[in-house]
Amino acid sequence: MSPALRPFRVEGRAIQLAKYLAEERIDDLVRCSCIGNEVSIDLSDTHFLIGLGGLGGTVRLNFQMTHDGPAHARSWNRHLPAGSGPEDIAHRIALDIATLGRELAPLRENPPNPRTAPQPRTQPQPRTQAQPRTQPEPQPRKPAQPRTQPQPRTPAQPRTAAPPRPRRPRTPPSG
């Protein structure tokens, strides 16, 4: 597919970045949008959200990936020098997406066994009139035991200290 025919949506300051992203070869690209400081890239089964920000002399790319299949969501950061232009940023984004595409390729070719893959949760069935909600029988409570108060000490009962612990003899350090 030629770069001019790819479905891009561009608004704001991201026009230059979108131009260079269109020139990059991103396989299986479905949709791309560059709005403000965010780039959103959709592949056939994977969604990427890339946030761009300046951080003390560097350009920070914050990647977030979600996959429609069994792969877990991931996030990672890339730092580029502050002088990096839109061409360098677009190239770095395309490299990371291509790398993750290669990692996910085995899942696309050989999907996991449906018997071992986690099954989606089923929705609870609504209750019908034939299944009235039952409450458990209340259990009788045990009578509360009165708390005992500590007895105050009398002057005739002095506090006794614990016997002193025996000391080990000191040995001079060897060396």
C-alpha positions as CSV (number, residue, x, y, z in Angstrom):
1,M,0.0,0.0,0.0
2,S,1.5,3.4,-0.9
3,P,2.1,5.9,1.9
4,A,-0.4,8.3,0.4
5,L,-3.3,5.8,0.6
6,R,-2.7,4.8,4.3
7,P,-5.5,5.8,6.6
8,F,-3.9,8.7,8.7
9,R,-5.5,11.2,10.9
10,V,-3.4,14.3,11.7
11,E,-4.2,17.3,13.9
12,G,-2.1,20.0,15.6
13,R,1.7,19.9,15.8
14,A,2.0,16.2,14.7
15,I,1.9,16.9,10.9
16,Q,5.7,16.5,10.4
17,L,5.7,13.3,12.5
18,A,2.8,11.8,10.5
19,K,4.6,12.6,7.2
20,Y,7.6,10.5,8.3
21,L,5.5,7.7,9.8
22,A,3.7,7.4,6.4
23,E,7.1,6.9,4.8
24,E,8.1,4.1,7.2
25,R,7.3,0.5,6.3
26,I,5.0,-0.6,9.1
27,D,3.6,-4.0,8.2
28,D,-0.1,-4.8,8.7
29,L,-0.9,-1.2,9.4
30,V,-4.7,-0.6,9.7
31,R,-4.9,2.9,11.2
32,C,-2.6,5.7,12.5
33,S,-3.4,9.0,14.1
34,C,-1.1,11.7,15.3
35,I,-2.9,14.2,17.6
36,G,-1.0,16.6,19.8
37,N,1.7,14.7,21.6
38,E,0.2,11.2,21.1
39,V,0.5,8.8,18.3
40,S,-2.0,5.9,18.0
41,I,-1.1,3.0,15.7
42,D,-3.5,0.1,15.0
43,L,-2.3,-3.1,13.4
44,S,-4.7,-6.0,12.6
45,D,-4.5,-7.4,16.1
46,T,-2.4,-5.0,18.1
47,H,-2.9,-1.4,19.3
48,F,-0.1,1.0,20.2
49,L,-0.4,4.3,22.0
50,I,2.8,6.4,22.0
51,G,3.1,9.5,24.1
52,L,5.8,12.0,23.2
53,G,7.4,14.3,25.8
54,G,10.5,16.3,26.5
55,L,12.4,15.3,29.6
56,G,15.6,17.2,30.5
57,G,17.5,17.2,27.3
58,T,15.9,14.1,25.8
59,V,12.7,13.2,23.9
60,R,10.8,10.5,25.8
61,L,8.7,8.0,23.9
62,N,6.2,6.2,26.2
63,F,4.9,3.1,24.4
64,Q,1.7,1.2,25.5
65,M,0.7,-1.9,23.6
66,T,-2.4,-4.1,23.9
67,H,-3.0,-7.2,21.9
68,D,-6.3,-8.8,20.9
69,G,-4.9,-12.3,21.3
70,P,-3.2,-14.0,24.3
71,A,-0.3,-11.6,24.7
72,H,-0.3,-9.5,27.8
73,A,-0.3,-5.7,27.6
74,R,3.1,-4.1,27.7
75,S,4.6,-0.7,28.2
76,W,8.1,0.6,27.8
77,N,10.0,3.9,27.3
78,R,12.6,5.1,24.8
79,H,14.8,8.2,25.3
80,L,16.1,10.0,22.2
81,P,18.5,13.0,22.2
82,A,16.8,16.3,22.4
83,G,17.9,17.2,18.9
84,S,16.0,14.3,17.4
85,G,13.7,15.5,14.7
86,P,10.4,14.0,13.5
87,E,12.2,11.7,11.1
88,D,14.3,10.1,13.9
89,I,11.2,9.7,16.1
90,A,9.2,8.1,13.4
91,H,12.0,5.7,12.6
92,R,12.4,4.7,16.3
93,I,8.6,4.1,16.5
94,A,8.6,2.0,13.4
95,L,11.6,-0.1,14.7
96,D,9.9,-0.8,18.1
97,I,6.6,-1.8,16.3
98,A,8.5,-4.1,13.9
99,T,10.4,-5.7,16.8
100,L,7.2,-6.4,18.7
101,G,5.5,-7.7,15.5
102,R,8.3,-10.3,15.2
103,E,7.8,-11.3,18.9
104,L,4.1,-11.7,18.4
105,A,4.4,-13.6,15.0
106,P,4.5,-17.1,16.6
107,L,1.1,-16.3,18.3
108,R,-0.4,-15.3,15.0
109,E,0.9,-18.4,13.2
110,N,0.2,-21.0,16.0
111,P,-2.6,-19.7,18.3
112,P,-2.6,-21.3,21.7
113,N,-4.6,-24.5,22.3
114,P,-8.2,-23.5,23.2
115,R,-8.3,-26.2,25.9
116,T,-5.4,-24.7,27.7
117,A,-6.1,-21.0,27.0
118,P,-8.0,-19.1,29.6
119,Q,-11.7,-19.0,28.7
120,P,-13.6,-15.7,28.7
121,R,-15.8,-15.2,31.7
122,T,-19.5,-16.0,31.2
123,Q,-22.2,-13.6,32.2
124,P,-24.3,-14.6,35.2
125,Q,-27.7,-15.9,34.2
126,P,-30.7,-13.9,35.5
127,R,-32.7,-15.5,38.3
128,T,-36.2,-16.8,37.4
129,Q,-39.3,-17.2,39.6
130,A,-38.5,-20.9,40.0
131,Q,-35.2,-20.0,41.8
132,P,-36.1,-17.8,44.8
133,R,-33.2,-16.4,46.7
134,T,-32.8,-18.1,50.0
135,Q,-31.2,-16.7,53.1
136,P,-29.1,-18.9,55.4
137,E,-30.5,-19.7,58.8
138,P,-29.3,-17.2,61.4
139,Q,-27.0,-18.9,64.1
140,P,-27.6,-18.0,67.7
141,R,-24.9,-15.8,69.2
142,K,-22.9,-16.9,72.2
143,P,-23.2,-14.7,75.3
144,A,-20.3,-12.3,75.6
145,Q,-17.7,-13.1,78.2
146,P,-16.9,-10.3,80.7
147,R,-13.5,-8.9,80.4
148,T,-11.2,-9.2,83.4
149,Q,-9.3,-6.2,84.5
150,P,-5.6,-6.5,85.5
151,Q,-5.1,-6.3,89.2
152,P,-3.1,-3.3,90.4
153,R,0.2,-4.0,92.1
154,T,0.6,-3.3,95.7
155,P,3.8,-1.7,97.2
156,A,4.5,-5.1,98.9
157,Q,5.0,-6.7,95.5
158,P,8.0,-4.9,93.9
159,R,8.8,-5.4,90.3
160,T,11.5,-8.0,89.8
161,A,14.0,-7.7,87.1
162,A,15.1,-10.5,84.9
163,P,18.4,-12.1,85.8
164,P,21.4,-10.7,83.9
165,R,22.5,-12.7,80.8
166,P,26.0,-14.2,81.0
167,R,28.5,-12.4,78.9
168,R,30.7,-14.1,76.4
169,P,34.4,-13.5,76.8
170,R,35.8,-11.2,74.2
171,T,38.3,-12.6,71.8
172,P,40.7,-10.4,70.1
173,P,40.3,-10.2,66.3
174,S,42.6,-12.5,64.4
175,G,44.4,-11.1,61.5
